[in-house]
Amino acid sequence: MILRADWVVPMDGPPIADGCVEIEAGRIVAVRPANGDDGERRRNAVILPGLVNAHTHLEYTAMAGFGDGMPFTPWIADHIRRKDTQTPADLLDQARAGAAACLAAGVTTVADCCYAGTVAQAAGEAGLRAIVYLEGFSVWERLEARIEAALDALPVTDLVTAGVSPHAPFTVTHADYAMLIALARRRGLPVATHLLESARETEHLDAFRDVLGPDTVAIHAVFVNEADIALLAELDVPVAHCPRSNALLGCGIAPLTELLDAGVRVGLGTDSPSSAIDFDMWAEMRTAIMLQRARTGRADALSAQTALELATTRAAAAIGLADTVGSLAPGKAADLLVLDMTGSTFLPWDDPVTAAVYGGSPERVALTIVAGEIRYRRGERDVLAATAARAKMIQAPLG
């Protein structure tokens, strides 16, 4: 397969005008200027690496809008109440819809914190690359045995791998944090955990020094202080940054520019529709830019280039997949998207990166490819909706 377009943005080098990407056996074999033998050029289009969503909950795809405007603590209580109405089949229904929505938006990789494990099946069916971190909560009986059994049962594939997620400090004890992370490391699995997302968390990261490491993604990190940032940098702990979720829940704005200046590995994530409307990484990039510029009072606080890196190369590095995805380079997995900018205000082209970040949207994604296979082509597949699952949550009695 050879894909050719007005622009190719490889991320590990400058954009290539009238460029092409050669794919063979699921891998990229060349990224170069096109020649006369490379077929028809896609006009008004740019080829980009597939987007890497560093934090999702695909099982909550049908939960958008519930509890809007509630403070964080009652909001999460309402979220749990509604989630408890769902059967495993309902959660699988939502996970399938979420996987389809991600592919339709140009996302080729997700790092998903998964309550029931259904995302592994949904991602496998859809051809979406995924790390599925199985969540653990201290209220569960025989927590270690339960997570061990769930890991053993998870349907992993070449595209779908396992991880472990101690949920958050307000749902997991320090002893269980240590146990779950030790379990993951015995199995050679990555870890992700929600840390310092809201003001309800009073412990800073030094309390977790003994368990944090390069394999442990800290999700949100809204309330990190200077000492926390220094510790993240010292221990090489990556961060998943979710600006829309943090803003909509009233949690605040994470100090992204300070994290990047300190050398912390940061990837952009959408969280779930329950807190951030949808899985639209294009909207997430723009929100990250606008919030950091507003927070710092600097128009150069976060560039379009860096925002795109946060959704590709930097996100891949944050979740431990930098050698596989995140850029278009020979030898890497052929995970990429074609973005059609026809009808946008960014044509004729000035800078394809700026055009893609500010003008990109799920509706403009023409093609999504994972491991060399076309997983989404605009107009050929409807994005699924988990309407039955949502109906149960709407009818759930207040308690």
Secondary structure, 3 states (H helix, E strand, C coil): CEEEEEEECCCCCCCEEEEEEEEECCEEEEEEECCCCCCCCEEEEEEEECEEEEEECHHHCCCCCCCCCCCHHHHHHHHHHHHCCCCHHHHHHHHHHHHHHHHHCCEEEEEEEECCCHHHHHHHHHCCEEEEEEEECCCCCCHHHHHHHHHHHCCCCCCEEEEEEECCCCCCCHHHHHHHHHHHHHHCCCEEEEECCCCCCCCCHHHHCCCCCCCEEEEECCCCCHHHHHHHHHHCCCEEECHHHHHHCCCCCCCHHHHHHCCCCEEECCECHHHHCCCCHHHHHHHHHHHHHHHHCCCCCCCHHHHHHHCCHHHHHHCCCCCCCCCCCCCCECCEEEEECCCCCCCCCCCHHHHHHHHCCHHHEEEEEECCEEEEECCCCCCCCCHHHHHHHHCCCCC
